């Protein structure tokens, strides 16, 4: 079933409250996905250059060893910030250099995200517990995107939780199911060199969009192409460094609702996740139309 939420703050004065506004939205989706949860936060560009968010189930994992080895190999300073089972590597090197090094030298470590502003956190457990584990209420930034998962046909794992990131500062959450993702995954791997870490169809959708963007398409163009190339039923919420977008398939059988004021725009699988946002009583509320791209910021 799953639940998705997204919040983009148009008013910069609200950015210190991003985590406190977003947390209740994700928690409201608990009954749509109680087994695991995750969220992406965009909170400013890394002062050093790029950052990569990593995961290992061992909270005592030696991230410093990876940072030291990477630093020697790429000839750029790499620092580490540990957050529970996750860690952020910061470096003056670009995100592709860091990501490629990790895929080549430490393939056993899960890469949650890479870019200059994106961080992804996800874990097994109730959404409220996942938010608390990573101190989400204290997070500041411009926008957040989240997902609560009900794994009806697959194992409950941290890696299988959403969001997924496959390209610089792009992430995706998904409610629904794709029918052609195996063939698309093979094509993206064989013809374009993409590396996938899970069997989740949402990761394939994220990889597809990342590939389109890397070929020079705008997000609008990439999502328009997705309507032709991705077969299935879905609601996507996509985050970029400067904004976010929403897309439903041409049938639009998965639920979605949006609300917008002068200060923010938000979406969710159900309106109750939006009901406590400030000024929601004066918001424009609507159901996004099928096969229509909605985008805010410089997405």
CORFEN-V69453 format. One record per residue. N is the residue number from 1. PSI is psi in radians with two decimals (none if undefined). Layout:
n=N psi=PSI
n=N psi=PSI
This chain:
n=1 psi=-1.13
n=2 psi=2.69
n=3 psi=2.50
n=4 psi=2.59
n=5 psi=2.67
n=6 psi=2.50
n=7 psi=2.14
n=8 psi=2.15
n=9 psi=1.94
n=10 psi=-0.50
n=11 psi=1.95
n=12 psi=-0.43
n=13 psi=-0.34
n=14 psi=-0.16
n=15 psi=-0.56
n=16 psi=-0.29
n=17 psi=0.15
n=18 psi=-0.90
n=19 psi=-0.68
n=20 psi=-0.50
n=21 psi=-0.64
n=22 psi=-0.67
n=23 psi=-0.90
n=24 psi=-0.51
n=25 psi=-0.84
n=26 psi=-0.71
n=27 psi=-0.60
n=28 psi=-0.34
n=29 psi=0.25
n=30 psi=-0.77
n=31 psi=-0.18
n=32 psi=-0.25
n=33 psi=1.45
n=34 psi=-0.08
n=35 psi=-0.47
n=36 psi=2.86
n=37 psi=2.80
n=38 psi=2.85
n=39 psi=2.66
n=40 psi=2.39
n=41 psi=2.36
n=42 psi=1.92
n=43 psi=0.98
n=44 psi=2.69
n=45 psi=2.54
n=46 psi=2.30
n=47 psi=-0.45
n=48 psi=-0.40
n=49 psi=-1.22
n=50 psi=2.85
n=51 psi=2.55
n=52 psi=2.21
n=53 psi=2.24
n=54 psi=2.83
n=55 psi=2.44
n=56 psi=2.41
n=57 psi=-0.35
n=58 psi=1.97
n=59 psi=-0.20
n=60 psi=0.22
n=61 psi=2.45
n=62 psi=1.45
n=63 psi=-0.46
n=64 psi=-0.56
n=65 psi=-0.71
n=66 psi=-0.79
n=67 psi=-0.74
n=68 psi=-0.77
n=69 psi=-0.77
n=70 psi=-0.78
n=71 psi=-0.75
n=72 psi=-0.65
n=73 psi=-0.66
n=74 psi=-0.06
n=75 psi=0.83
n=76 psi=2.49
n=77 psi=2.34
n=78 psi=2.13
n=79 psi=2.83
n=80 psi=2.40
n=81 psi=1.98
n=82 psi=2.35
n=83 psi=1.67
n=84 psi=-2.17
n=85 psi=-0.01
n=86 psi=2.82
n=87 psi=2.59
n=88 psi=2.16
n=89 psi=2.19
n=90 psi=2.41
n=91 psi=2.72
n=92 psi=-0.26
n=93 psi=2.77
n=94 psi=2.80
n=95 psi=-0.58
n=96 psi=-0.69
n=97 psi=-0.77
n=98 psi=-0.79
n=99 psi=-0.78
n=100 psi=-0.70
n=101 psi=-0.78
n=102 psi=-0.76
n=103 psi=-0.56
n=104 psi=-0.68
n=105 psi=-0.48
n=106 psi=1.09
n=107 psi=-0.29
n=108 psi=-0.26
n=109 psi=2.31
n=110 psi=2.19
n=111 psi=1.99
n=112 psi=-0.71
n=113 psi=2.81
n=114 psi=2.61
n=115 psi=-2.84
n=116 psi=-0.39
n=117 psi=-0.37
n=118 psi=2.40
n=119 psi=2.38
n=120 psi=2.34
n=121 psi=2.30
n=122 psi=2.65
n=123 psi=2.86
n=124 psi=2.48
n=125 psi=3.04
n=126 psi=2.57
n=127 psi=-0.74
n=128 psi=-0.66
n=129 psi=-0.66
n=130 psi=-0.75
n=131 psi=-0.76
n=132 psi=-0.65
n=133 psi=-0.64
n=134 psi=0.22
n=135 psi=0.72
n=136 psi=-0.65
n=137 psi=-0.40
n=138 psi=-0.04
n=139 psi=2.44
n=140 psi=2.91
n=141 psi=-2.99
n=142 psi=-0.61
n=143 psi=2.73
n=144 psi=2.60
n=145 psi=2.40
n=146 psi=2.95
n=147 psi=2.43
n=148 psi=2.32
n=149 psi=2.43
n=150 psi=1.79
n=151 psi=1.50
n=152 psi=-0.43
n=153 psi=0.29
n=154 psi=2.96
n=155 psi=2.68
n=156 psi=1.92
n=157 psi=2.74
n=158 psi=-0.74
n=159 psi=-0.52
n=160 psi=-0.16
n=161 psi=2.78
n=162 psi=2.86
n=163 psi=2.94
n=164 psi=2.48
n=165 psi=2.28
n=166 psi=-0.17
n=167 psi=3.01
n=168 psi=2.00
n=169 psi=0.29
n=170 psi=2.35
n=171 psi=2.83
n=172 psi=2.42
n=173 psi=2.72
n=174 psi=2.30
n=175 psi=2.00
n=176 psi=-2.67
n=177 psi=2.39
n=178 psi=2.49
n=179 psi=-0.29
n=180 psi=0.38
n=181 psi=-0.50
n=182 psi=-0.79
n=183 psi=-0.71
n=184 psi=-0.67
n=185 psi=-0.76
n=186 psi=-0.73
n=187 psi=-0.80
n=188 psi=-0.62
n=189 psi=-0.84
n=190 psi=-0.82
n=191 psi=-0.41
n=192 psi=0.04
n=193 psi=0.31
n=194 psi=2.57
n=195 psi=2.18
n=196 psi=2.50
n=197 psi=-0.25
n=198 psi=3.10
n=199 psi=0.12
n=200 psi=2.31
n=201 psi=-0.42
n=202 psi=-0.59
n=203 psi=-0.61
n=204 psi=-0.74
n=205 psi=-0.72
n=206 psi=-0.71
n=207 psi=-0.68
n=208 psi=-0.82
n=209 psi=-0.71
n=210 psi=-0.72
n=211 psi=-0.80
n=212 psi=-0.76
n=213 psi=-0.67
n=214 psi=-0.38
n=215 psi=0.01
n=216 psi=0.04
n=217 psi=2.62
n=218 psi=2.91
n=219 psi=-0.70
n=220 psi=-0.82
n=221 psi=-0.69
n=222 psi=-0.72
n=223 psi=-0.61
n=224 psi=-0.72
n=225 psi=-0.60
n=226 psi=-0.59
n=227 psi=-0.45
n=228 psi=-0.62
n=229 psi=-0.38
n=230 psi=2.07
n=231 psi=2.20
n=232 psi=-2.90
n=233 psi=2.33
n=234 psi=2.67
n=235 psi=2.13
n=236 psi=2.44
n=237 psi=2.21
n=238 psi=2.29
n=239 psi=2.47
n=240 psi=3.07
n=241 psi=-0.58
n=242 psi=0.08
n=243 psi=-2.90
n=244 psi=2.83
n=245 psi=2.78
n=246 psi=2.41
n=247 psi=2.32
n=248 psi=2.66
n=249 psi=2.99
n=250 psi=-0.36
n=251 psi=-0.62
n=252 psi=0.92
n=253 psi=-0.24
n=254 psi=2.42
n=255 psi=2.59
n=256 psi=2.51
n=257 psi=2.57
n=258 psi=2.70
n=259 psi=2.52
n=260 psi=2.40
n=261 psi=-3.07
n=262 psi=-0.31
n=263 psi=-0.39
n=264 psi=2.87
n=265 psi=2.46
n=266 psi=2.73
n=267 psi=2.77
n=268 psi=2.92
n=269 psi=-0.45
n=270 psi=2.60
n=271 psi=-0.53
n=272 psi=-0.44
n=273 psi=-0.30
n=274 psi=-0.16
n=275 psi=-0.35
n=276 psi=0.11
n=277 psi=2.53
n=278 psi=2.25
n=279 psi=0.22
n=280 psi=-0.45
n=281 psi=-0.32
n=282 psi=0.12
n=283 psi=2.69
n=284 psi=2.14
n=285 psi=2.34
n=286 psi=2.84
n=287 psi=2.14
n=288 psi=2.41
n=289 psi=2.73
n=290 psi=2.60
n=291 psi=0.65
n=292 psi=2.26
n=293 psi=2.21
n=294 psi=2.23
n=295 psi=2.56
n=296 psi=2.85
n=297 psi=-2.56
n=298 psi=0.75
n=299 psi=none
